[in-house]
Amino acid sequence: MNNKRTLIAAMLTAVVFVIPTITILAQQDEEAPEMGFFVTSTGLGDGGNLGGLAGADAHCQSLANAVGSNRAWTAYLSTQGSGAVNAKDRIGSGPWANANGLIMATTVESLHYDNSNFNWEFALDENGSQFASRIDGDPDFTVHDILTGTQIDGTAFPTGQDQTCNNWTSNNAGSARVGHGDRYSFTTPGSPWNSSHGTPGCTQENLVSVGGAGLLYCFATD
């Protein structure tokens, strides 16, 4: 009888050790989510003239393809006027992970109302790198302004004051609404990632003068 009890105890002990081992191996075998979001590492260099939405989308697609992503990519941008487009309607349904596999948002709703991962640490470019920000210790240089032309809920601005550099075709007159990719502002802690302020004009120099470089947010739609 004692031998039988000893055998049963040994078998139970073996199960206790095997189950955690299996769990750990399963976790190690899980692949990180495929990249579905990035901040562009470069802008197009022509101020607010992106070649319209099509040109902006092509820029996102080109940068993604260059790092091996063949998903369908679009820029997070709104337009104004007749046939206005909401940025939130262009980007698919999620979830979206950054280049390191961190989920940035699970749905369009969580993207706009529970977006705590949108900050300098996690809003990476297509290469998995951070963009220049004053947070890194250089108070005189930042490119944290990301072109969006969008209200804080992801919708287009009404007709009136230009917020989209003439629907992303002007490199001169007009203005562009930008968000702060690092959520950093001198006056507003937690500055919105998608709708922080307008630019003084649409030239490349105008964008640079207030802390930008014409960078975009890109989302995979498939």
Secondary structure, DSSP 8 states (H G I E B T S, - for coil): -HHHHHHHHHHHHHHHHHHHHHHHHHHHH-----B-EEE-SS--SSTT--SHHHHHHHHHHHHHHHTT--S-EEE-----STT---GGGSS-S--EE-TTS-EEESSHHHHHHS-TT-STTT--BTTS-----GGGT-TT----EEE--B-TTS-B--SSS-SBHHHHT-SSSS-BEEEETT---SS-TT--SS-SEE-S-SSHHHHHHTTEEEEEEEEE--
